[in-house]
């Protein structure tokens, strides 16, 4: 039960922070406007109808279905492996990030992105959580492997 609560706490924290920052951007920055905050880092207000890098923007329905199926599989995997150390962390990060972006898609038909690095397309905190979640999931899966299986 503790793993579920931890994953739920991470999920809720990610969604809350993601949605709060997006609301600040929508309220404070006009679409297309740029506000440099550090060298090579700007706050922007852009909408992304696709996934990473704007891919598949004409396939919003399919993206939603694939995302929901992947999240369902993650929840099933998590439920079957609750004893795996730290698996709650990537589960919460991945679910929270995906739900944050799904909320945007449901509400406005696109995801609000606002962090723009000079060498990378704009992204948001949900995207950061998803990226960290994938890395943490790989680490949790590797850490949970039986030493005999590595031989």
C-alpha positions as CSV (number, residue, x, y, z in Angstrom):
1,X,0.0,0.0,0.0
2,X,2.9,2.3,0.7
3,X,4.2,2.0,-2.9
4,X,0.7,3.1,-4.2
5,X,0.7,6.1,-1.9
6,X,4.1,7.1,-2.9
7,X,3.4,6.8,-6.6
8,X,0.1,8.7,-6.1
9,X,1.9,11.4,-4.2
10,X,4.5,11.9,-7.0
11,X,1.7,11.8,-9.6
12,X,-0.3,14.4,-7.8
13,X,2.8,16.6,-7.3
14,X,3.8,16.4,-10.9
15,X,0.3,17.2,-12.2
16,X,-0.1,20.1,-9.8
17,X,3.2,21.7,-10.6
18,X,2.8,21.1,-14.3
19,X,-0.7,22.6,-14.5
20,X,0.3,25.5,-12.2
21,X,3.3,26.5,-14.4
22,X,1.3,26.2,-17.6
23,X,-1.5,28.4,-16.1
24,X,1.1,31.0,-15.2
25,X,2.5,30.9,-18.8
26,X,-0.9,31.1,-20.4
27,X,-1.8,34.1,-18.1
28,X,1.5,35.9,-18.4
29,X,3.0,35.3,-21.9
30,X,1.2,35.9,-25.2
31,X,1.4,33.0,-27.6
32,X,4.6,33.2,-29.6
33,X,6.2,35.7,-27.2
34,X,9.7,35.1,-25.8
35,X,11.1,36.1,-22.5
36,X,14.9,35.4,-22.0
37,X,15.6,34.3,-18.5
38,X,19.2,33.0,-18.8
39,X,21.6,32.8,-21.7
40,X,20.3,30.1,-24.0
41,X,17.0,29.7,-22.0
42,X,13.8,31.5,-22.8
43,X,10.2,31.3,-21.6
44,X,7.9,31.0,-24.5
45,X,4.2,30.2,-25.0
46,X,3.7,27.7,-27.7
47,X,1.1,24.9,-28.3
48,X,2.1,21.5,-29.5
49,X,-0.6,19.3,-31.0
50,X,1.7,16.3,-31.5
51,X,4.2,14.5,-29.3
52,X,7.9,15.2,-28.9
53,X,9.1,17.7,-31.5
54,X,5.6,18.1,-32.8
55,X,5.5,14.6,-34.4
56,X,2.2,13.1,-35.3
57,X,0.2,16.3,-34.8
58,X,-2.5,15.2,-37.2
59,X,-3.0,12.0,-35.1
60,X,-4.3,13.4,-31.8
61,X,-6.9,10.6,-31.3
62,X,-4.4,7.9,-31.9
63,X,-1.9,9.5,-29.6
64,X,-4.4,9.6,-26.8
65,X,-5.3,6.0,-27.2
66,X,-1.7,4.8,-27.3
67,X,-0.9,7.0,-24.3
68,X,-3.8,5.6,-22.3
69,X,-2.9,2.0,-23.2
70,X,0.8,2.5,-22.3
71,X,-0.3,4.1,-18.9
72,X,-2.6,1.1,-18.3
73,X,0.2,-1.3,-19.0
74,X,2.5,0.7,-16.6
75,X,-0.1,0.5,-13.8
76,X,-0.5,-3.3,-14.3
77,X,3.3,-3.8,-14.3
78,X,3.5,-1.7,-11.2
79,X,0.7,-3.6,-9.5
80,X,2.5,-6.9,-10.2
81,X,5.9,-5.7,-9.0
82,X,5.1,-3.6,-5.9
83,X,8.1,-5.1,-4.0
84,X,10.6,-3.8,-6.6
85,X,12.6,-1.1,-4.9
86,X,11.8,2.5,-6.0
87,X,9.5,1.4,-8.8
88,X,6.9,3.9,-7.3
89,X,9.1,6.8,-8.3
90,X,9.2,6.3,-12.1
91,X,5.6,5.2,-12.1
92,X,4.5,8.4,-10.4
93,X,6.7,10.5,-12.7
94,X,5.5,8.8,-15.9
95,X,1.8,8.8,-14.9
96,X,1.9,12.4,-13.6
97,X,3.7,13.7,-16.7
98,X,1.4,11.9,-19.1
99,X,-1.7,13.0,-17.3
100,X,-0.5,16.6,-17.2
101,X,-0.2,16.6,-21.0
102,X,-3.4,14.7,-21.5
103,X,-5.3,17.3,-19.4
104,X,-4.0,20.0,-21.8
105,X,-5.1,17.9,-24.8
106,X,-8.5,17.4,-23.4
107,X,-9.0,21.0,-22.4
108,X,-7.4,22.8,-25.4
109,X,-6.6,20.3,-28.0
110,X,-2.8,20.9,-27.6
111,X,-0.1,20.9,-25.0
112,X,1.3,24.2,-23.7
113,X,5.1,24.2,-23.9
114,X,7.1,27.0,-22.4
115,X,10.8,26.2,-21.7
116,X,12.9,26.8,-24.8
117,X,16.6,25.9,-24.8
118,X,18.4,27.3,-27.8
119,X,19.4,23.8,-28.9
120,X,16.1,22.0,-28.2
121,X,12.4,22.4,-29.0
122,X,10.2,23.9,-26.3
123,X,8.9,21.6,-23.6
124,X,7.1,21.7,-20.2
125,X,7.4,20.2,-16.7
126,X,5.3,17.2,-17.7
127,X,7.8,16.4,-20.4
128,X,10.6,16.7,-17.8
129,X,8.8,14.3,-15.5
130,X,8.3,11.8,-18.4
131,X,12.0,12.0,-19.3
132,X,13.1,11.6,-15.7
133,X,10.5,8.8,-15.3
134,X,11.9,6.8,-18.3
135,X,15.4,7.1,-16.9
136,X,14.3,6.2,-13.4
137,X,12.3,3.2,-14.7
138,X,15.4,1.9,-16.5
139,X,17.4,2.2,-13.3
140,X,14.6,0.6,-11.2
141,X,14.3,-2.3,-13.6
142,X,18.0,-2.9,-13.7
143,X,18.3,-2.6,-9.9
144,X,15.5,-5.2,-9.5
145,X,17.2,-7.8,-11.6
146,X,18.3,-11.0,-10.0
147,X,22.1,-11.3,-9.9
148,X,21.9,-14.8,-11.3
149,X,20.0,-13.6,-14.4
150,X,23.0,-11.4,-15.2
151,X,25.4,-14.3,-15.4
